[in-house]
Amino acid sequence: MKHIGKIQPSLLRQINERRVLSAIQFHGPSSRAEITRHTGISGPTVTRAVATLLETNLLEEGPFRQAPLGRPGKVLRLAGRNVSVLGAVVGPQRCEIISSGLDGSLHPNLRQFATPARYDDLVDAFVTHLQETATELKTSILALGVSIPGLLNSTEQRTVLSPNLHQTDGQTLGKDLQARLDLETSVVQESDALCLAEKMYGAAKDLENFAMLDISDGLGLGVVHQGKLLEGHSGLAGELGHITVQLDGRKCGCGNRGCLETVATDAALVHALSEKRGESLTIDAIIQLAQAGTLPLGPEFEQLLQYLAVGLGAVMNIFNPRRLFIYGRFFDAGKGLFDRLIELTQQRALGPSFADCEVIRARGNKRQGAIAAAIHPITSGLLQ
């Protein structure tokens, strides 16, 4: 008979501590009694786990509050006074540095800088800004989370190809930052980071099956199936944006022509309207002009919606998500744009798949995604 070893007490303690952290992360500040109910762990075990987490500054004890019945109890919350995590958002034009406590509430000390064209300069810039942010915080820094675009090999933590950020091709940004900063670093592909943000802080807390479509700079897809991120063999799954939809279309950053992301993203709309008007526009400028009534919601918007509906229909037909989140800006240009997208998607998707899926705009963002990438390994349990 095969010998089955016993679970070591230290491992069991760690599991219980992670369950306590996950319960507070999901339910918010809680009393010990509430944690016991949420986790199913015995009261004495919860008390011991909480004591360790308080000692290690992962939890804080808040003010008294009146319980619905019985005596008032102290509230436990994820730490924020003495510890922080850092987040780094990598974008084609701009990079950002943010920070938060373990509850994920962003601090106001946002830092931004233009994305350098050379990889070494990108690393240097991040190191400088991250060190300055850490100095300002005057707390213990537990971890760094990085949200990065492109095809990320999750096994090697290496960017294989980034169509809109080629300076990171073949590079291991997370490992390089960890070596320079001596700080535990988690790098997550940006669509997966958005999934983490929506699961931890948005409208996917109670969902085991959902999808996230990022249509900002490129077009990326993140899928959560039975509570786990769907990564594929080496983490490259989800590149819906590089399906060809125009055989003779515009050249994409991946080298192909007519990719979906060249016609169905905020960046695609910026390109089309900039060419039409003969001026360099941004998505912010387009939204402002449209809201002011000086930019009509013309054929460029309709084309984007038509192609985006093709993408949404494909996601519904292939993955059958309970909810499909869309992260993008151009909907802010006009009230009817999102409703028009739903109408067009109904024409493209199979009827049962469409009826089974709710389409809503994402509540999370890439800043929260980077923070979630830092916090998730600490609190564990949500999307392993």
Secondary structure, DSSP 8 states (H G I E B T S, - for coil): --------HHHHHHHHHHHHHHHHHHH-SB-HHHHHHHH---HHHHHHHHHHHHHTTSEEEEEEE--SSSS-EEEEEE--SSEEEEEEE--SSEEEEEEE-TT--B-S--EEEE--SSHHHHHHHHHHHHHHHHHHH-SEEEEEEEEE-SEEETTTTEEEE-TT-GGGTT--HHHHHHHHHTS-EEEEEHHHHHHHHHHHHSTTTT-SSEEEEE-SSS-EEEEEETTEE---SSS-TT-GGGSBS-TT--B-TTS-BSBGGGTSSHHHHHHHHHHHHTS---HHHHHHHHHTTSS---HHHHHHHHHHHHHHHHHHHHH--SEEEEE-SGGGG-TTHHHHHHHHHHHHS-HHHHHT-EEEE-S--HHHHHHHHHHHHHH--S--
